């Protein structure tokens, strides 16, 4: 699965402790929880959820690239037409 958080502004990314391109980790150990939904982590091991993504998008211009929109939407709790998400092949 391809899942990248991208922040074009390098200074803004650094201020958040991130790179301009961040590969998100699908943490399988959390997937077996009560909900069974995938859990994604940023490189600093912070969980990526709807609130965190929207904050990064609104404050830093962050966007996500993925090749599995359904899994992303289930994992962070966003609708399929969420602004800032791009589906790639």
Backbone as a ProteinNet text record, in pm:
[ID]
protein_1_A
[PRIMARY]
XXXXXXXXXXXXXXXXXXXXXXXXXXXXXXXXXXXXXXXXXXXXXXXXXXXXXXXXXXXXXXXXXXXXXXXXXXXXXXXXXXXXXXXXX
[TERTIARY]
84.4	0	88.6	56.8	126.9	48.1	116.2	51.6	155.9	144.2	242.6	173.3	228.3	186.6	288.8	241.6	331.2	303.1	410.3	403.5	505.4	458.1	546.5	646.6	605.2	688.9	783.9	912.6	1010.9	1023.3	1019.5	1030.2	910.7	792.8	672.4	678.2	725.5	738.4	835.2	951.4	1050.8	995.7	914.5	858.2	765.7	715.6	628.5	705.6	837.1	918.2	902.1	863.3	838.1	925.5	929.8	997.1	893.3	937.3	840.1	759.3	820.2	749.3	767.4	655.9	657.8	580.6	649.9	581.9	508.6	379.4	301.3	308.2	310.2	322.3	184.6	147.5	25	62.5	31.4	73.4	-20.9	20.1	-63.6	-93.7	-6.7	-31.1	-153.8	-188.6	-307.5	-433.1	-418.3	-534.2	-620.5	-564	-639.6	-720.8	-729.4	-806.4	-954.4	-1033.8	-1177	-1245.5	-1197.4	-1262.1	-1210.1	-1086	-1027.3	-987	-1000.2	-963.4	-812.6	-758.4	-614.5	-576.9	-456.3	-403.8	-276.9	-268.5	-152.4	-73.2	59.5	148.3	236.8	262.7	360.6	499.5	604.8	740.1	778.6	720.3	751.7	666.1	594.3	508.3	377.6	349.6	219	115.1	-1.5	-109.2	-167.3	-193.3	-258.8	-407.8	-484.6	-629.8	-688.2	-818.6	-887.1	-848	-849.1	-817	-675	-579.4	-439.2	-419.1	-478.8	-464.8	-523.9	-643.7	-707.1	-628.4	-570.5	-488.7	-364.3	-296.5	-178.7	-216.4	-329	-374	-404.6	-480.2	-523.1	-410	-318.2	-210.4	-84	-61.2	65.3	47.4	-74.8	-97.7	-67.6	-72.5	-41.2	-145.4	-98.3	-188.8	-142.7	-231.2	-199.3	-213	-116.1	-123.7	-138.5	-231.4	-251.8	-299.9	-278.5	-334.9	-445.7	-486	-593.1	-680.6	-769.2	-853.9	-943.4	-998.8	-1089	-1018.9	-899.3	-825	-786.7	-745.4	-712.9	-835.1	-947.7	-1069.5	-1114.5	-1109.9	-1145.5	-1048.6	-921.2	-818.7	-820.4	-839.8	-834.1	-970.6	-1073.4	-1208.7	-1245.6	-1210.5	-1245.8	-1337.6	-1415.4	-1497.5	-1412	-1464.8	-1391.5	-1358.9	-1435.3	-1411.4	-1341.6	-1267.2	-1195.5	-1095.5	-1099.4	-998.5	-858	-762.2	-623.4	-580.5	-667.8	-633.4	-632.4	-522.2	-507.6	-487.7	-565.1	-549	-453.4	-350.8	-250.6	-252.3	-199.3	-190.8	-63.2
-118.1	0	123.9	215.5	343.7	442.9	507.6	605.3	708.4	828.5	934.2	1061.2	1121.9	1254.9	1352.1	1449.2	1543	1684.3	1752.7	1893.9	1965.4	2043.3	2106.6	2203.8	2276.9	2378.1	2310.1	2300.5	2229.6	2289	2420	2484.3	2448.1	2448.8	2412.9	2266.5	2179.9	2037.8	2019.5	2085.5	2074.6	2124.9	2229.9	2284.8	2184.5	2087.9	1982.3	1853.2	1857.3	1737.6	1636.1	1684	1595.9	1633.6	1546.1	1572.2	1625.4	1664.6	1708.8	1590.5	1472.5	1350.3	1249.1	1203.6	1112.2	986	872.2	744.5	710.3	685.4	649.7	499.1	459	318.1	264.4	151.7	82.6	-10.3	29.4	-45.9	-162.9	-280.2	-400	-441.8	-410.6	-454	-386.7	-268	-200.3	-242.1	-301.9	-337.8	-444.5	-521.2	-629.4	-581.2	-450.1	-395	-421	-361.7	-387.3	-347.4	-242.7	-199	-272.8	-318	-387.3	-296.9	-165.5	-72.3	-52.4	-21.9	4.1	129.9	130	245.2	289.7	418.5	471.7	562.8	553	632.5	720.6	840.6	930.5	879	928.2	882	898	996.3	1014.1	924.7	830.2	732.3	790.5	917.6	974.3	911.4	880.7	824.5	931.9	895.3	986.2	957	1055.5	1043	1160.4	1166.5	1271.2	1410.2	1429.4	1559.8	1601.7	1510.3	1541.7	1574.1	1494	1521.3	1657	1685.6	1813.5	1931.9	1915.7	2023.2	2045.9	1938.6	1950.8	2007.2	1965.8	2016.3	2165.7	2205.3	2344.6	2439.1	2392.8	2479.6	2472.1	2358.6	2337.9	2307.6	2294.3	2257.3	2111.7	2026.4	1884.4	1815.9	1711	1627.7	1483	1392.2	1249.7	1191.1	1108.1	1028.5	882.9	812.4	671.5	594.8	465.4	379.2	291.1	318.6	242.3	337.9	406.1	507	447.7	331.3	270.6	245.4	188.8	158.7	287.4	389.6	518.4	577	578.7	637.9	564.6	432	355.8	383.7	391.3	406.5	539.8	649.8	780	846.3	781.8	830.8	952.8	949.4	1060.7	1010	1100.4	1059	1040.5	969.4	940.4	1065.5	1172.2	1296	1403.3	1360.6	1453.8	1536.7	1668.7	1752	1716.3	1719.9	1694.5	1550.2	1466.1	1325.6	1299	1239.4	1206.6	1056.6	995.2	852.7	839.8	755.7	733	586.4	559.1	419.9	356.4
0	0	0	-88.2	-91.5	-7.2	83.9	171	212	155	180.2	226.5	329.8	373.1	316.8	240.1	172.5	220.5	260.5	298.7	211.1	116.2	17.4	80.4	181.7	246.5	345.6	308.8	391.2	530.6	541.1	672.6	760.8	702.5	776.6	820.4	732.3	766.1	882.7	875.4	983	1115.1	1110.9	1235.1	1303.4	1227.2	1281.5	1307.8	1286.8	1306.4	1194.8	1075.8	962.8	844.5	746.3	619.5	521	402.5	302.3	248.8	242	204.1	316.6	372.9	486.5	451.5	455.6	434	563.6	552.6	670.1	690.8	815.6	851.3	888.5	828.8	866.9	981	1103.7	1221.2	1244.2	1198.6	1205.9	1349.6	1444.7	1582.3	1642.1	1592.1	1641.8	1565.9	1449.3	1366.2	1430.9	1518.5	1581.4	1700.5	1718.5	1829.5	1813.6	1898.8	1900.7	1770.6	1703.5	1580	1458.1	1462.7	1349.6	1234.6	1250	1144.2	1140.7	1023	1014.7	1091.9	1143.6	1216.9	1146.3	1116.4	1046.4	1138	1126.7	1209.8	1123.6	1176	1117.4	1153.8	1089.8	1122.1	1269.6	1338.6	1480.6	1570.1	1509.2	1574.6	1627.6	1598.8	1632.8	1540.8	1597.1	1516.4	1425.3	1302.6	1209.7	1213.5	1255.8	1256.1	1179.3	1173	1097.9	1147.8	1278.8	1337.1	1301.5	1316.5	1288.5	1140.9	1052.1	909.1	872.9	920.4	886.2	940.6	1058	1114.9	1028.5	990.6	904.1	767.4	714.5	583.8	591.5	693.6	704.1	742.2	827.4	875.5	790.6	725	653.3	505.2	459.8	321	291.5	394.3	376.8	289.8	221.9	143.3	155.2	122	126.8	-12.5	-49.9	-172.5	-131.1	-194.3	-162.3	-284.3	-281.1	-384.4	-326.9	-202.1	-138	-57.5	-127.4	-64.2	44.4	21.3	119.5	252.3	246.5	369.2	441.7	367.1	427.6	497.3	428.3	485.1	611.1	609.9	729.9	843.5	810.1	912.6	983.9	910.3	977.5	990.1	936.6	957.2	874.9	747.2	658.8	548.1	486.3	372.6	247.5	151.8	27.7	-52.7	-32.2	-107.5	-24.1	77	164.8	83.8	98.5	31.5	80.4	-10.9	25.1	9.4	-46	-67.8	-217.8	-265	-406.3	-420.7	-508.7	-537.5	-655.2	-636.7	-740.7	-781.5	-899.5	-948	-903.4
[MASK]
+++++++++++++++++++++++++++++++++++++++++++++++++++++++++++++++++++++++++++++++++++++++++

